Amino acid sequence: MAELLPMRPKAEPVEPLWRELAGDVLRQRRHERGEKLRDTAGRAGISTQYLSEIERGRKDPSSEVLAAVAGALGLSLLDLTVGVARRLHVPDVQAPIRRDASKVRGPLALAA
């Protein structure tokens, strides 16, 4: 008779970091504009390598750097924040539509 191994507990899903989602939004916008890293980085006043690390979620840039990169891509900080929020939102397809924002469910962005 074969020995049964104990089941591993189901791992909780890991919530994305805010910097990773912000990097995704910035990269998507840059690609939509058909720009190379060096073009956007030059207008933002940062190095190409640093912009690459921001887009990949490896660096946690200051609000000033985020504003510079967003501005170089024709985005405001509000645009960037809304883009991140859209990536965080996971609709509960079984729940009725809610009008109260305090009851919105879904993952939260970690600030670390």
C-alpha positions, 0 to 999 in steps of 0.5 A: 500500500502506498504511503500518503504524504500530508498535504501542504497548506495552501499558500496565501497569494502574495500581494504586489508591491506598489512600486512593481505596479507603478513600474508596470504602468510607466512601462506600458505608457512608454511602450504606448508612446513608442519610446525607448528607455533613453528617451523617457529617462533623458526627459525625466532627468534620470539615467536609463538604468535607473528608469529600467529598475523603476519599471521592473519594480526593483527601485523605490523612487522618491515622489519627485522622481515618480513625478518626473518620469510620469511627467516625461510620459505625459502623465500626472501623479493622479494618472499613475495612481489610478493606473496602479489602482486599476491593477489592484482591483479584483472584482468579486463577480459573485457579489452585487455591485457596490456603490460604497467605496468603503466596502470595496474588496481586493488586494492592497498594495504593500508600501515596502 
